[in-house]
Amino acid sequence: MRVSDVLIGSAALASAKPWGPIRWDTDPTKQFSLEKLIDLTPFDVNRFKLKSPSELLAQFNSTSRVPAPAADKADAPVPIAAPPRNSTGKVEHNADKTSAGGPCTQPAVRPEWRNMSEQGRRDYVKAAKCLVDKPSEGRFKGSHNRYEDLVWVHHQMTDQLHGFAQFLPWHRRFVNVYETALRDECGYRGPMPWWDETRDAGNFAGAPVFTPEYFGTAPVRTRDGRGGCITDGVFAGMLVHIGPGTAFEEHCLSRAVDESLTSEVSQATINQVHRQNNFESFAGLIEGWPHAYGHNGVGAVMSDVGPAPGDPIFFLHHAFIDRNWWRWQNEDRDSRVYELAGRVNNRDKRITLDYVLTMRGIQPDVTVQDVMDTYGDTLCYTYDY
């Protein structure tokens, strides 16, 4: 199964430019206040294409052979067991599927944003801003800084990722590559956080990530289809140079929160996704539902499929998606950790564990097998819940 019709918008952008080159005043907040909004048309042309929850369930639901949980309480996600360990403390996994590298004896714990200390949150956004401030390697079209080198990779790979079986493993690796850059290039020593969006469903604008101390406040989408540039927080006045769509036009980091969409990223939705009893159904449903609705719910840059990493909240969103895949895998480790199925392209080529996940030279390529188990030697991490 594939979900490209669910997710991928038109790759073409109208030739007429919706805006000229943006130039900042000395104080960027004076030029882009919340009263001076931006036209969202360039982003809407290329945004994630949504199907209704009922359409998604009709396409991907595989729960008929398993009993449903008794309730969909927001505070009651499906429980999972800790992975087994051997006498040396190493997480046990199938020896013939172990990836290369040192033993994973102490997996790093990825905390939910609320579970980090204030200093830990500040350290994280400071490291992310460090990548924005570092020069580009110079090999990537349109990139003006090291952070945009990573954005470029996703921008170029989009048509090979979304709607195909490699969607989850590729993005798992992509978040790992980003985390490695934070550590190796910006000296970050804290954990990679994730954002539990279910706790803010229907109120993303009020989420603790979107504050003047961290990622900046999140303007809501106006009735006439406009959003706002980010004028506070660590990324205030940030310029984005990759996108909209396939273009390379300088524009501000912007958001346009739509709470009618964010309300779909609920615990009830996640519980429905977790009921799926095979990888193909799970992957299709999580990509088309909480993933796509979360992107469009934040809006503007985040809704622009290829250049979506231009908004730094992208990586917490994809850590949220990865956390749910991790949970689903560990609900039945024996069957699910290496379960994989689906197509890798429109020619019906089927995915295998040997499929190569490329980062276009940012970091070495790995195979799908290397990233299927977060407790394996390549990744070696877990989540706090």
Secondary structure, DSSP 8 states (H G I E B T S, - for coil): ---HHHH---S---SS-SS------SSHHHHS-TTS-EE-HHHHTTB-----HHHHHHHH---TTS---S---TT---------B-TTS-B---GGG--SSS--SS-EEE-BGGGS-HHHHHHHHHHHHHHHHS---S-STT--SHHHHHHHHHHHHGGGTTTSTTHHHHHHHHHHHHHHHHHHHH---S---B--GGGGTT-GGGSTTSSTTTT----B--TTSEEEE--SSTTTT-EE-SBSTT-B--EE-EE-B-HHHHTTSSHHHHHHHHT--SHHHHHHHHIIIIIHHHHHHH-GGGGBTTTGGGSTTHHHHHHHHHHHHHHHHHTTHHHHTT---SBSSTT--B--TT-EE--TTSS--EEHHHHS-TTSTTT-EEE--
